[in-house]
Amino acid sequence: MDITYLGAGSVKLSGKNLNIITDPLVAGKADVVTISGPSTVEGKDWPIAENALRIDQPGEYEVKGAMISGVPAQLHIDEEGYRGTAYSILIDGVNVVVAGNISGKINEDQVEKLGQVDVLIVPVGGNGLTLDAEGAAAVAARFVLEVAGRQPADEIPHGEGRASRALLEEARTTLAGALG
């Protein structure tokens, strides 16, 4: 399984039998597209390739041997309720949790539903806009990959975030060695 950083909070998970894109910036070749909440561009929907399965709400899904579990989560714009979704994606034996654009806190029930996590992918920032350090720490993961929640990583001024293609490449190499 490969993880490719696509910019902002979007990644592509490539398994033996399918490709999954999370919170896409542009329509890309994928079997499945997961959406964590409303589009970040006002008045526009998420760009999704014509033949891709759109998963944009909590539930359990099985696609080409991968298990995708959407767990209800609170968005930073929610005063109450759960309009966002965090995803647990079991692909090629690796459980990847994509936090997406959820608020800074995650409760024990959500952590339990996400299962045993190998890789946690979380947008950087916190400040109530994305999962903060405390929320990310609640999810016990073997590896944590930070991605930029607001803009492509190449555009982040130095010191504002660690997300970069080089970081993800280093993590992918480490992950491949650790998981066999």
Summary of the structure (lengths in Angstrom):
residues: 180
radius of gyration: 14.8
end to end distance: 10.5
largest distance: 43.6
contacts: 592
relative contact order: 0.17
helix: 17%
strand: 36%
